[in-house]
Amino acid sequence: MGKAIEVTDANFAEIISGDKPVMIDFWAEWCGPCKMIGPIVEEMAADLDGQAVIGKLNVDLNSEVPAKFGIRSIPTLLVFKNGQLVDKQVGAVGRNVLEAKIKAQMN
C-alpha cells in the first residue's frame, strides 16, 4: 500500500524526474487547511500507488524548493510531469479536484 513520500530540498529533483506524474503537497504542522487535505493526500498515495508519485514537503523544514516555486501560502499542491511543473492548486480543495489534476497527467 502506497504512502505519501517525504519530499525534501535534497531529494526533490530526483523525485520529480521519474517517468510517473508527481503531486507534491507543500504543508506545515501549524496549517489548519493542510491538516484537512493531509488525509486526502495519503489516500491518493495509496490508491494511485504505481501510477503516480504523491509526496509531501514540510515548508518549515525545507526552504529552497518552496522559494524556487514562489510558494507563499499553504497548502499548495504542485503537479509535475517529466520534471516539469504542469499544474498547481493553492488552498484546500476536495479529493475530486486533486485527483483530476494528477489523472490528467497519467496518459
C-alpha positions, 0 to 999 in steps of 0.5 A: 500500500502506497504512502505519501513520500517525504519530499525534501530540498535534497531529494526533490529533483530526483523525485520529480524526474521519474517517468510517473506524474508527481503531486507534491503537497507543500504543508506545515504542522501549524496549517489548519487547511493542510491538516484537512487535505493531509488525509486526502493526500495519503489516500491518493498515495495509496490508491494511485500507488504505481501510477503516480508519485504523491509526496509531501514537503514540510515548508518549515523544514525545507526552504529552497524548493518552496522559494524556487516555486514562489510558494507563499501560502499553504497548502499548495499542491504542485503537479509535475510531469517529466520534471516539469511543473504542469499544474498547481492548486493553492488552498484546500480543495476536495479529493475530486479536484486533486485527483483530476489534476494528477489523472490528467497527467497519467496518459 
